Amino acid sequence: MPTTVILEIPDWMCRPLQRKADRKGKRIDQIVMEWLGDAVKKEEDDPLLRMAGAFSSDVTDVGTAHDFYIGEELGRTHD
């Protein structure tokens, strides 16, 4: 069963959405649904994302410091 979501979209976002909708002969809500569908599909199809939460760790900042951790490991293993 579909769920109704009401969005308040700021003008800076709405104008390009409206232009895209006009070019494609669609409504803004149809463009937004296409984009949301693509985003959900990408997330569901991401093999690495499926592993999220599969390992336990005391590290809590991987999302913001992942470059540091990759560099740290490369430095340790490729001297």
Secondary structure, DSSP 8 states (H G I E B T S, - for coil): ----------HHHHHHHHHHHHHHT--HHHHHHHHHHHHHHHHHH-HHHHTTTSS--S---HHHHHHHHHHHHHHHH--
